[in-house]
Amino acid sequence: MSTLLDQLHAQADTFIALRRDIHQHPELGFDEHRTSALVAQRLESWGYEVERGLGGTGVVGRLVRGQGQRRLGLRADMDALPIDEATGLPYASRHAGVMHACGHDGHTAMLLAAAEHLAVRGRFDGTLNLIFQPAEEGGGGAVRMMEDGLFDKYPCDAIFAMHNMPGMPQGRLYLRDGPAMASSDYATVTLTGIGGHGALPHRTADPIVAAASIVMALQTVVSRNIDPLQMAVVTVGAVHAGKANNVIPQTATLELSVRALDREVRKRLEERIRSLIAAQAESFGVRAQVDWRPGYAVLVNTKPETDFARQVALELLGPERVTLEGPALPGSEDFAFMLERVPGSYLLIGNGAGEGDGHGACMVHNPGYDFHDANVAIGAAYWVLLAERFLN
């Protein structure tokens, strides 16, 4: 596949410049107006049938060739994060407090580069649906697009997506079937007791002591209620209570993040957390209210589609640059909801592990992160080859 890679490398500079332009003008979820307009204009110029505004600011480009009945979906995300960029790069964000700290600018550029190549030189027979999604970063843009009729208007027999991963060698592809990324749920726990003077604790019901006990007790949920061979995370990320050292407050709040790689484990975690908090609170004479907020589902890659994606990766890069069964990740991704509707696979491309100048090794969601531009050509070539193999 050196010829295909050579072709995409030859046109990569245009899309690297496009990636850097998007990087300079980051937009938060459901506010990707400039980015989605840019995407739509490019797709239209290459002959795609384009729908704008799906799921708010989402864009879908459809290209039909021949009489083939197969329908393929490829998805890229477009939104940025509320982070102040600290890279010092010449193309750094021009918008204070907003940056592309997860590489969605690169994902968009990879899919656009593939879109142009497929429109001009693509050899396929069937329907290609390119999905540019808003609000992946906690906004649930995938669900919004589906609620707006994504798969009713643009039915797909399979769907694929790709995400960069710092800490892994640049350009290496990682695939995995089955559960690949964790669910993410969130809870706010409000403990209400009886406030009073710090010198008279016997006349109060102290929510801070109850909160401290609950924080420690929650650590037993994973170690004593979940199968040791299953992955689960319960994190208390914030505790808020009181303002003075001699006042026992009326209330205390805890903020929880809960993750799992199995749907049944996810249910078990909620059951045990609710039960434990209620019992602990009662033992201290305080009242507990749990506001449970379901987040993203477990991302499950279907085996036939992942096996197909593996073969495409091997054909493009050879076995020395492909990991056929990579690790599952505790992070979350709303592509999981699309995979609940359509079979498919979500794969990773290494963004750098510190080799060379270390470019790309900084972890995502960090002010110093940047997408590795060398991945634009590799990611685009992968999408081109996958589309041509699937639709022939």
Summary of the structure (lengths in Angstrom):
residues: 392
radius of gyration: 23.6
end to end distance: 16.9
largest distance: 82.1
contacts: 1409
relative contact order: 0.20
helix: 38%
strand: 27%
